[in-house]
Amino acid sequence: MCELLGMSANTPTDLCFSFTGLTRRGGETGPHKDGWGVAFYEGKGVRMFHDPEPCATSPIADFVAKLPIKSKNAICHIRQANVGNINLANTHPFTRELWGQYWVFAHNGQLPSFTGSTGIYEAVGDTDSEALFCDIMNNVRQNLSRDATLEQLTETLVSLSQSYAQQGVFNCLLSNGEWMFTFCSTKLASITRRAPFGPACLSDVEVEIDFAAETTPKDVVSIIATEPLTNDEQWDIYERGEWKLWQDGEIIASGMVDVPDHKKEAEMTSPDPALHIEKC
């Protein structure tokens, strides 16, 4: 399957540590070698990097890992392709403008027969993930107004996510630069770091950091990932059908919806469950 990485913080923070761990899974410690991308919100703008090459060996990924770009919201994705060719247009995260803001989306899962609603947003590539994103944007634009409350918007996003999860595996990160919506169909985990800060060690590469030396007592930084990135911290594991809305590093809304266990269904119908791999 693909892997997701998101960050929500109350102060501009770099993603270098977590990004370094994730990139190892892009062709070195993991099979996600079919491209990668990352988006950093900076004010009203978004700084994005994409590459269809394996991120474990990508010079661009190496450059980004060493570049301390400060952001309060960031989304990263490493891809193991299934639906759609391996090319630049099909690398996540995807972005579109709505109501004067850039919205950024990344998806882990598979809805190979998905057909979205008609609207002004159309996919550029040929992935089900981008088609899903365009469907979200079309639904939000058609059913809500610019002055819709965050509660109304969240209700719409939860309803859409539940609908997608009925059709296939749908894990996602979505942000407009102010908040980050996360939904779990199969796998997602999070950790919130705050004072007193301590050290942490990555699982996929021998890199350790002392967050106490990199932060202030007021900092709150939350990391959301498909799989925990460190081996010496306690991560919170999402339940199937669980969603969380993050802002400034904190959970401001959360809930659960009923979704089918597509992974279990696939294992029951597969002659060899070990061969079942989620892709996107």
Helices and strands as residue ranges (DSSP letters): E 3-13, H 16-24, E 36-42, E 45-51, H 59-66, E 71-78, G 88-90, E 94-98, E 101-110, H 128-143, H 150-167, E 169-175, E 180-183, E 189-194, E 199-201, E 208-210, G 211-213, E 220-225, E 236-237, E 242-247, E 250-256, H 262-269, G 273-275
